[in-house]
């Protein structure tokens, strides 16, 4: 009996000497318990959503919205991390940044916006809004690098050559150059798309992808226009590798 009393007295002494440590331990235990409850609830809802059992239509809609928001936030963070890393460490991105500055433009990371897009593109360029990186369409850091360089070629052309984007010929030339110089038409990328030839595959890719892009221009959307203007500018624009010495 005396040992129990002594133990209780010792506990009271420890608590009186260091009440903060006891409170901190209790707080940590409570936080861990709450975190475990949240994890279980997340797992339970996920299982119910997958199986379709136990959730009302309203709860399913709310869970789907919450899940889409989490995925979008994750994609946004990943896109921005890739962008920041590439602007510091990618040789070709750093090269383009240097040449853009020399051409009269000096973009920083705020000019590269990570945004959700439809499934028809992985990036975009606007003279008014800068470069868009499609956070939900970038499959890898290498894909992000190719996309950044593609759009940076457009920015370079805009700064260096004062491109008129409503001109189908101007737009076509920049699209040919961007497809040819960015890595967008690398053989490995073309195989994944289901296109592969042993001769002039790079040229065929640049022409095909330029046509697809020019068709989206409202000024060039009439039947046959994109094909015609790309054919007219192709040879000179494909061979214009500035700011590179050659197609890498």
N, C-alpha and C positions, 0 to 999 in steps of 0.2 A: 504494500500500500504506500509506504514511504517513497519507494522508487517512482511510482506513478505521480505522486505529488511533486517530487523533485523534478521529474521530466516536464510537468506542466509549468512549474515555476521557471525552469530554464527557457522554455518556449516563450513565456511571457517576458522574460528578461531580454531575449533576443529581439522580440517584436518591439519592446519599448526602446531598445537601443537603436534598432534599425527598422522603423516602421515602413520606410519607403521601399525597402527590398521586398518585404512581404506583399505590399500593395502592387509592386511591379510584377511580381510572380503571378499574382492573381489576375492582373490585367492581361499578361501574356497568355495565361491559360484560357481566359475568356476570349481573347482574339483568335487563338488557335481553334477553339470550339466553334466560333462563328464562321471562321474560314472553312472548316470542315463541313459545316452545314451548307454553306454556299456552294461548295464543290459537289456535295451530294445532290442538292437541288438542281444544279446545272446539269449533272449527269442524268437525273431523273427526267427533266424536261426534254433533254436531248433524245433520250430513249423513247419517250412518249411521242415526240415529234416524228422520229424515224418510223416507228411502228404505226402511228396514226391512232393510237389508243389512249384514252384518258384525257385528251385535250379537246376543248370546245373549238369551234371554228374561230372565235375571237382570240382565244389563247394561241392557236396555231398561227394566226396572222401576226399577233404581237411577237411571238417567238421568232417567226421568220424575219420580221423587221429588225428585231434586236440582233439576230445572227448576221444579217446583211450589213448592218452598221458596224459590227465587230470586224467582219471580213474587210470592209472598205477601209476602216481605220488601220488595220494591219497592212493592207496593200499600200496605203498612203505612206506609212512609216518606212516600209521596205523600199518603195520607190525613191523617197527622199534620201535614204541612206545610200542607195546605189548611186544616185545623182551626185551626192557630196563626195563619195569615195572616188568616182570616176573623174570629177573635176580636179581632184588632187593627184591621182595616181595613174590614170589612163594616159598613155603616151599620145594617142591620137586625139583624145579630147583636149588635153593640154595644148597640143599643137594647134588645134582649131581655135582655142581661146586666144592664143598668141596672135594668130593671123587675123582673127576678128578684131582684135584691138588695133592692129596695124591698118586694117581696112576702115577704121573709124567707129567701130562698135566695141564696147567693152562689157559683155554680159557677165553678170554674177548669178548666183544660184536663184535669186528671186525671179530671174527671167525664164527659169525652167520650172514650170508649174506641174505638179503631179495631180492629175484629175482622172475621174472615171470616164470611160468612153464606150461607144458602141463597139460591136465586134468587127467593124470594117477598117480599123486603123490601130496603130500602136503609138502614134505621135502626130503632131501637127505644128505648123508655123503660121503666125499671123503678124504682120508688120505692126499692128496696134497692140497686141497682147503678148507677144513673145512666143516662146516654145512650150508646147504642151507635151507632157509625157503621160501616156495612158497607163495609170497605175494598175488597172485590172487586166491589161493586155500584155504586159512585159513578163515573159516566161523565165528569164534569167538575167543575170547581170550583163552578160555578153549581148543579149538582145537589147537591153537598155542602152548599152554603149553604141551599138549600131544605130539605134533610133535617135539618140542624141546627136550623133555625127550627121545623120541624114538631115535632120532639121537645122543643124548648124551650117550645113552647106547652103540651105535656103537663106538663112540669115546672112551668110557671107555674100551671096549673090545680091541680096537686097542692099547691103551696105556698099559693096564694091562696084556693082554694075547698075544700081538704081533700077531694079526690075519693076516693070509695070505688070502687076499680077492680074490685071484684067485683060492683058494681051495674051492670047493663046500661045503664040510663039515664044514669048518670054517665059511663061509658066512652063511650057513643055521643055525648054532648054534647061531650066533649073531642076526639073524633075528627072531628066535624063542624067544630069550631073550628080544629083543626090543619090539616085539609085546605084550609079556606077561607082561612086567614090566612098560610100559610107560603110560598105560591108554588107549591105542589104541583099546583094546578089552573089554572095559567096556560094560556092558549090554546095557546101553542107546545108545552107539555108534552102537552096533550090531543091535539093533532094527531099527535104521535109515537106516541101510544097507539092512534090510530085512531078517536078520538072528536072530533067537531066539529059544533057547531050554532051558528047565529047568535044564538039567544035562550036565555038562562038556562043556558048551558053550564057556567058556574062552579058554579051550584047543583047541577046534575046530577052534576058531578064530585065535589063535596064529599059528596053523598049516597051515590054509588056507592062511593067509597073508604072512607067511614065504615063502610058495611055490611061491606065486605071485612075491615076491621080488627076490628070487633066480633065477627064470626063466629069469629075466632081465640081469643076469650075463652071459656074452658071453661064459664063460667057462662051464656054466651049462645049456645052452639053448636047448640042445638036448632033444627030447621027452622022458619023464619019469624020467629024471635025477633029477630035482628039487624035485619031489614027493618022489623019493627013498632016497635021502640024508636027507631030512627033517624027514622022518620016522625013519631013522637010528640014528639021533642025538636027536630026540625030547625029549625023557624021561629025559635024563641027563641034557639037556640044559634048558628045561622048569622048572626043579627043582632047577637050579642054579640061585638064586635070587640076587647074589652080584651086587651092593653094598647094596642092601636092605636086611632086615632080612626075609621078606616074600613079596609075591605079595600083593600090597596095593589095 
